[in-house]
């Protein structure tokens, strides 16, 4: 038996969360952890879809909602992951909208700011 889906519980109103915005097909919430940066939001579909590759129509609709939120920001990362190897930890599609500012100190793992791994001239991780 698989574990219950926390995002399905949130959508059903059975788990506490701060809902920031609602649409017929999705909701935007604040991560319970507080997120990685001030203003970090998650956009999740109201239907259970495991990841961005499961149902392209649902993924497109959720991305459109994330884009609406990002449109109000001067700079943002809009990110999702597919699979554990790509850092997906909750297997219900969700898109992160993370407000950004020049010099905010929040690195992404594949940017020159990130020093946890070194890269060869061909871009391979060591």
PyMOL CGO cylinders between C-alpha atoms (Angstrom):
from pymol import cmd
from pymol.cgo import CYLINDER

trace = [
    CYLINDER, 0.00, 0.00, 0.00, 1.31, 3.47, -0.81, 0.3, 1, 1, 1, 1, 1, 1,
    CYLINDER, 1.31, 3.47, -0.81, 1.42, 6.31, 1.68, 0.3, 1, 1, 1, 1, 1, 1,
    CYLINDER, 1.42, 6.31, 1.68, -1.36, 8.89, 1.55, 0.3, 1, 1, 1, 1, 1, 1,
    CYLINDER, -1.36, 8.89, 1.55, -0.61, 11.90, -0.65, 0.3, 1, 1, 1, 1, 1, 1,
    CYLINDER, -0.61, 11.90, -0.65, -0.09, 15.04, 1.44, 0.3, 1, 1, 1, 1, 1, 1,
    CYLINDER, -0.09, 15.04, 1.44, -1.02, 17.31, -1.48, 0.3, 1, 1, 1, 1, 1, 1,
    CYLINDER, -1.02, 17.31, -1.48, -4.26, 15.40, -2.09, 0.3, 1, 1, 1, 1, 1, 1,
    CYLINDER, -4.26, 15.40, -2.09, -5.04, 15.91, 1.61, 0.3, 1, 1, 1, 1, 1, 1,
    CYLINDER, -5.04, 15.91, 1.61, -4.28, 19.63, 1.29, 0.3, 1, 1, 1, 1, 1, 1,
    CYLINDER, -4.28, 19.63, 1.29, -6.52, 19.98, -1.79, 0.3, 1, 1, 1, 1, 1, 1,
    CYLINDER, -6.52, 19.98, -1.79, -9.30, 18.13, 0.07, 0.3, 1, 1, 1, 1, 1, 1,
    CYLINDER, -9.30, 18.13, 0.07, -8.98, 20.53, 3.00, 0.3, 1, 1, 1, 1, 1, 1,
    CYLINDER, -8.98, 20.53, 3.00, -7.89, 17.71, 5.31, 0.3, 1, 1, 1, 1, 1, 1,
    CYLINDER, -7.89, 17.71, 5.31, -4.42, 19.10, 6.06, 0.3, 1, 1, 1, 1, 1, 1,
    CYLINDER, -4.42, 19.10, 6.06, -3.55, 22.54, 7.42, 0.3, 1, 1, 1, 1, 1, 1,
    CYLINDER, -3.55, 22.54, 7.42, -1.90, 24.92, 4.99, 0.3, 1, 1, 1, 1, 1, 1,
    CYLINDER, -1.90, 24.92, 4.99, -1.96, 28.58, 4.00, 0.3, 1, 1, 1, 1, 1, 1,
    CYLINDER, -1.96, 28.58, 4.00, -3.74, 28.84, 0.66, 0.3, 1, 1, 1, 1, 1, 1,
    CYLINDER, -3.74, 28.84, 0.66, -2.58, 31.97, -1.17, 0.3, 1, 1, 1, 1, 1, 1,
    CYLINDER, -2.58, 31.97, -1.17, -4.67, 31.65, -4.33, 0.3, 1, 1, 1, 1, 1, 1,
    CYLINDER, -4.67, 31.65, -4.33, -7.25, 29.27, -5.77, 0.3, 1, 1, 1, 1, 1, 1,
    CYLINDER, -7.25, 29.27, -5.77, -8.40, 28.39, -9.25, 0.3, 1, 1, 1, 1, 1, 1,
    CYLINDER, -8.40, 28.39, -9.25, -10.83, 25.70, -10.44, 0.3, 1, 1, 1, 1, 1, 1,
    CYLINDER, -10.83, 25.70, -10.44, -7.93, 23.45, -11.45, 0.3, 1, 1, 1, 1, 1, 1,
    CYLINDER, -7.93, 23.45, -11.45, -5.17, 24.33, -8.94, 0.3, 1, 1, 1, 1, 1, 1,
    CYLINDER, -5.17, 24.33, -8.94, -4.23, 26.02, -5.69, 0.3, 1, 1, 1, 1, 1, 1,
    CYLINDER, -4.23, 26.02, -5.69, -1.18, 28.02, -4.62, 0.3, 1, 1, 1, 1, 1, 1,
    CYLINDER, -1.18, 28.02, -4.62, 0.09, 27.43, -1.09, 0.3, 1, 1, 1, 1, 1, 1,
    CYLINDER, 0.09, 27.43, -1.09, 2.95, 28.47, 1.14, 0.3, 1, 1, 1, 1, 1, 1,
    CYLINDER, 2.95, 28.47, 1.14, 5.25, 25.55, 1.92, 0.3, 1, 1, 1, 1, 1, 1,
    CYLINDER, 5.25, 25.55, 1.92, 4.77, 24.43, 5.52, 0.3, 1, 1, 1, 1, 1, 1,
    CYLINDER, 4.77, 24.43, 5.52, 8.55, 24.51, 5.93, 0.3, 1, 1, 1, 1, 1, 1,
    CYLINDER, 8.55, 24.51, 5.93, 8.56, 28.20, 5.02, 0.3, 1, 1, 1, 1, 1, 1,
    CYLINDER, 8.56, 28.20, 5.02, 10.21, 27.49, 1.68, 0.3, 1, 1, 1, 1, 1, 1,
    CYLINDER, 10.21, 27.49, 1.68, 13.71, 28.20, 0.49, 0.3, 1, 1, 1, 1, 1, 1,
    CYLINDER, 13.71, 28.20, 0.49, 13.25, 31.95, 0.17, 0.3, 1, 1, 1, 1, 1, 1,
    CYLINDER, 13.25, 31.95, 0.17, 10.70, 34.57, 1.29, 0.3, 1, 1, 1, 1, 1, 1,
    CYLINDER, 10.70, 34.57, 1.29, 7.60, 34.46, -0.89, 0.3, 1, 1, 1, 1, 1, 1,
    CYLINDER, 7.60, 34.46, -0.89, 8.19, 30.85, -2.04, 0.3, 1, 1, 1, 1, 1, 1,
    CYLINDER, 8.19, 30.85, -2.04, 4.91, 29.30, -3.22, 0.3, 1, 1, 1, 1, 1, 1,
    CYLINDER, 4.91, 29.30, -3.22, 3.86, 25.87, -4.49, 0.3, 1, 1, 1, 1, 1, 1,
    CYLINDER, 3.86, 25.87, -4.49, 1.22, 25.50, -7.20, 0.3, 1, 1, 1, 1, 1, 1,
    CYLINDER, 1.22, 25.50, -7.20, -0.49, 22.12, -7.14, 0.3, 1, 1, 1, 1, 1, 1,
    CYLINDER, -0.49, 22.12, -7.14, -3.26, 20.63, -9.28, 0.3, 1, 1, 1, 1, 1, 1,
    CYLINDER, -3.26, 20.63, -9.28, -6.53, 19.67, -7.63, 0.3, 1, 1, 1, 1, 1, 1,
    CYLINDER, -6.53, 19.67, -7.63, -6.27, 16.22, -9.23, 0.3, 1, 1, 1, 1, 1, 1,
    CYLINDER, -6.27, 16.22, -9.23, -3.58, 13.72, -8.34, 0.3, 1, 1, 1, 1, 1, 1,
    CYLINDER, -3.58, 13.72, -8.34, -0.90, 13.68, -11.03, 0.3, 1, 1, 1, 1, 1, 1,
    CYLINDER, -0.90, 13.68, -11.03, 2.38, 12.05, -9.98, 0.3, 1, 1, 1, 1, 1, 1,
    CYLINDER, 2.38, 12.05, -9.98, 4.72, 14.38, -11.88, 0.3, 1, 1, 1, 1, 1, 1,
    CYLINDER, 4.72, 14.38, -11.88, 5.09, 16.78, -14.79, 0.3, 1, 1, 1, 1, 1, 1,
    CYLINDER, 5.09, 16.78, -14.79, 5.30, 13.92, -17.32, 0.3, 1, 1, 1, 1, 1, 1,
    CYLINDER, 5.30, 13.92, -17.32, 2.19, 12.03, -16.21, 0.3, 1, 1, 1, 1, 1, 1,
    CYLINDER, 2.19, 12.03, -16.21, -0.53, 14.21, -17.75, 0.3, 1, 1, 1, 1, 1, 1,
    CYLINDER, -0.53, 14.21, -17.75, 0.72, 16.99, -20.05, 0.3, 1, 1, 1, 1, 1, 1,
    CYLINDER, 0.72, 16.99, -20.05, -2.65, 18.79, -20.05, 0.3, 1, 1, 1, 1, 1, 1,
    CYLINDER, -2.65, 18.79, -20.05, -2.71, 19.04, -16.25, 0.3, 1, 1, 1, 1, 1, 1,
    CYLINDER, -2.71, 19.04, -16.25, 0.96, 20.02, -16.21, 0.3, 1, 1, 1, 1, 1, 1,
    CYLINDER, 0.96, 20.02, -16.21, 0.30, 22.79, -18.74, 0.3, 1, 1, 1, 1, 1, 1,
    CYLINDER, 0.30, 22.79, -18.74, -2.64, 24.13, -16.72, 0.3, 1, 1, 1, 1, 1, 1,
    CYLINDER, -2.64, 24.13, -16.72, -0.62, 24.17, -13.50, 0.3, 1, 1, 1, 1, 1, 1,
    CYLINDER, -0.62, 24.17, -13.50, 2.30, 25.86, -15.27, 0.3, 1, 1, 1, 1, 1, 1,
    CYLINDER, 2.30, 25.86, -15.27, -0.10, 28.52, -16.55, 0.3, 1, 1, 1, 1, 1, 1,
    CYLINDER, -0.10, 28.52, -16.55, -1.19, 29.20, -12.95, 0.3, 1, 1, 1, 1, 1, 1,
    CYLINDER, -1.19, 29.20, -12.95, 2.44, 29.38, -11.82, 0.3, 1, 1, 1, 1, 1, 1,
    CYLINDER, 2.44, 29.38, -11.82, 3.12, 31.81, -14.68, 0.3, 1, 1, 1, 1, 1, 1,
    CYLINDER, 3.12, 31.81, -14.68, 0.26, 34.03, -13.45, 0.3, 1, 1, 1, 1, 1, 1,
    CYLINDER, 0.26, 34.03, -13.45, 1.94, 34.26, -10.05, 0.3, 1, 1, 1, 1, 1, 1,
    CYLINDER, 1.94, 34.26, -10.05, 5.40, 34.80, -11.56, 0.3, 1, 1, 1, 1, 1, 1,
    CYLINDER, 5.40, 34.80, -11.56, 4.04, 37.60, -13.76, 0.3, 1, 1, 1, 1, 1, 1,
    CYLINDER, 4.04, 37.60, -13.76, 3.56, 39.71, -10.62, 0.3, 1, 1, 1, 1, 1, 1,
    CYLINDER, 3.56, 39.71, -10.62, 7.24, 39.35, -9.63, 0.3, 1, 1, 1, 1, 1, 1,
    CYLINDER, 7.24, 39.35, -9.63, 10.25, 41.23, -11.06, 0.3, 1, 1, 1, 1, 1, 1,
    CYLINDER, 10.25, 41.23, -11.06, 12.31, 37.99, -11.01, 0.3, 1, 1, 1, 1, 1, 1,
    CYLINDER, 12.31, 37.99, -11.01, 11.53, 34.38, -10.10, 0.3, 1, 1, 1, 1, 1, 1,
    CYLINDER, 11.53, 34.38, -10.10, 12.49, 30.75, -10.51, 0.3, 1, 1, 1, 1, 1, 1,
    CYLINDER, 12.49, 30.75, -10.51, 9.64, 28.54, -11.69, 0.3, 1, 1, 1, 1, 1, 1,
    CYLINDER, 9.64, 28.54, -11.69, 10.72, 24.95, -11.13, 0.3, 1, 1, 1, 1, 1, 1,
    CYLINDER, 10.72, 24.95, -11.13, 9.35, 21.41, -10.97, 0.3, 1, 1, 1, 1, 1, 1,
    CYLINDER, 9.35, 21.41, -10.97, 11.07, 18.05, -10.69, 0.3, 1, 1, 1, 1, 1, 1,
    CYLINDER, 11.07, 18.05, -10.69, 10.24, 14.62, -12.13, 0.3, 1, 1, 1, 1, 1, 1,
    CYLINDER, 10.24, 14.62, -12.13, 11.48, 11.63, -10.17, 0.3, 1, 1, 1, 1, 1, 1,
    CYLINDER, 11.48, 11.63, -10.17, 13.62, 11.08, -7.11, 0.3, 1, 1, 1, 1, 1, 1,
    CYLINDER, 13.62, 11.08, -7.11, 16.85, 11.43, -9.12, 0.3, 1, 1, 1, 1, 1, 1,
    CYLINDER, 16.85, 11.43, -9.12, 15.70, 14.96, -10.02, 0.3, 1, 1, 1, 1, 1, 1,
    CYLINDER, 15.70, 14.96, -10.02, 14.98, 15.80, -6.35, 0.3, 1, 1, 1, 1, 1, 1,
    CYLINDER, 14.98, 15.80, -6.35, 11.21, 15.18, -6.41, 0.3, 1, 1, 1, 1, 1, 1,
    CYLINDER, 11.21, 15.18, -6.41, 10.22, 14.30, -2.84, 0.3, 1, 1, 1, 1, 1, 1,
    CYLINDER, 10.22, 14.30, -2.84, 6.41, 14.60, -2.99, 0.3, 1, 1, 1, 1, 1, 1,
    CYLINDER, 6.41, 14.60, -2.99, 5.00, 12.54, -5.85, 0.3, 1, 1, 1, 1, 1, 1,
    CYLINDER, 5.00, 12.54, -5.85, 2.11, 14.85, -6.67, 0.3, 1, 1, 1, 1, 1, 1,
    CYLINDER, 2.11, 14.85, -6.67, 2.89, 17.44, -9.34, 0.3, 1, 1, 1, 1, 1, 1,
    CYLINDER, 2.89, 17.44, -9.34, 3.87, 20.77, -7.84, 0.3, 1, 1, 1, 1, 1, 1,
    CYLINDER, 3.87, 20.77, -7.84, 5.56, 23.82, -9.26, 0.3, 1, 1, 1, 1, 1, 1,
    CYLINDER, 5.56, 23.82, -9.26, 7.73, 26.05, -7.12, 0.3, 1, 1, 1, 1, 1, 1,
    CYLINDER, 7.73, 26.05, -7.12, 7.50, 29.80, -7.68, 0.3, 1, 1, 1, 1, 1, 1,
    CYLINDER, 7.50, 29.80, -7.68, 10.44, 31.40, -5.89, 0.3, 1, 1, 1, 1, 1, 1,
    CYLINDER, 10.44, 31.40, -5.89, 10.81, 35.20, -5.95, 0.3, 1, 1, 1, 1, 1, 1,
    CYLINDER, 10.81, 35.20, -5.95, 14.39, 36.27, -6.62, 0.3, 1, 1, 1, 1, 1, 1,
    CYLINDER, 14.39, 36.27, -6.62, 16.49, 39.42, -6.34, 0.3, 1, 1, 1, 1, 1, 1,
    CYLINDER, 16.49, 39.42, -6.34, 20.00, 40.21, -7.50, 0.3, 1, 1, 1, 1, 1, 1,
    CYLINDER, 20.00, 40.21, -7.50, 22.48, 39.07, -4.86, 0.3, 1, 1, 1, 1, 1, 1,
    CYLINDER, 22.48, 39.07, -4.86, 19.90, 37.22, -2.75, 0.3, 1, 1, 1, 1, 1, 1,
    CYLINDER, 19.90, 37.22, -2.75, 22.41, 34.42, -2.15, 0.3, 1, 1, 1, 1, 1, 1,
    CYLINDER, 22.41, 34.42, -2.15, 20.08, 31.57, -3.07, 0.3, 1, 1, 1, 1, 1, 1,
    CYLINDER, 20.08, 31.57, -3.07, 22.01, 29.25, -5.41, 0.3, 1, 1, 1, 1, 1, 1,
    CYLINDER, 22.01, 29.25, -5.41, 20.54, 26.69, -7.75, 0.3, 1, 1, 1, 1, 1, 1,
    CYLINDER, 20.54, 26.69, -7.75, 22.41, 23.40, -7.99, 0.3, 1, 1, 1, 1, 1, 1,
    CYLINDER, 22.41, 23.40, -7.99, 23.33, 23.86, -11.63, 0.3, 1, 1, 1, 1, 1, 1,
    CYLINDER, 23.33, 23.86, -11.63, 24.51, 27.48, -11.48, 0.3, 1, 1, 1, 1, 1, 1,
    CYLINDER, 24.51, 27.48, -11.48, 28.07, 28.78, -11.05, 0.3, 1, 1, 1, 1, 1, 1,
    CYLINDER, 28.07, 28.78, -11.05, 26.99, 29.96, -7.56, 0.3, 1, 1, 1, 1, 1, 1,
    CYLINDER, 26.99, 29.96, -7.56, 26.78, 26.38, -6.33, 0.3, 1, 1, 1, 1, 1, 1,
    CYLINDER, 26.78, 26.38, -6.33, 30.03, 25.00, -4.93, 0.3, 1, 1, 1, 1, 1, 1,
    CYLINDER, 30.03, 25.00, -4.93, 28.87, 21.59, -3.66, 0.3, 1, 1, 1, 1, 1, 1,
    CYLINDER, 28.87, 21.59, -3.66, 30.19, 19.86, -6.78, 0.3, 1, 1, 1, 1, 1, 1,
    CYLINDER, 30.19, 19.86, -6.78, 32.83, 20.69, -9.32, 0.3, 1, 1, 1, 1, 1, 1,
    CYLINDER, 32.83, 20.69, -9.32, 32.31, 20.45, -13.05, 0.3, 1, 1, 1, 1, 1, 1,
    CYLINDER, 32.31, 20.45, -13.05, 34.70, 19.50, -15.82, 0.3, 1, 1, 1, 1, 1, 1,
    CYLINDER, 34.70, 19.50, -15.82, 35.03, 21.76, -18.88, 0.3, 1, 1, 1, 1, 1, 1,
    CYLINDER, 35.03, 21.76, -18.88, 32.44, 19.55, -20.61, 0.3, 1, 1, 1, 1, 1, 1,
    CYLINDER, 32.44, 19.55, -20.61, 29.94, 20.17, -17.80, 0.3, 1, 1, 1, 1, 1, 1,
    CYLINDER, 29.94, 20.17, -17.80, 30.13, 16.67, -16.30, 0.3, 1, 1, 1, 1, 1, 1,
    CYLINDER, 30.13, 16.67, -16.30, 29.78, 16.44, -12.55, 0.3, 1, 1, 1, 1, 1, 1,
    CYLINDER, 29.78, 16.44, -12.55, 32.60, 14.91, -10.57, 0.3, 1, 1, 1, 1, 1, 1,
]
cmd.load_cgo(trace, "trace")
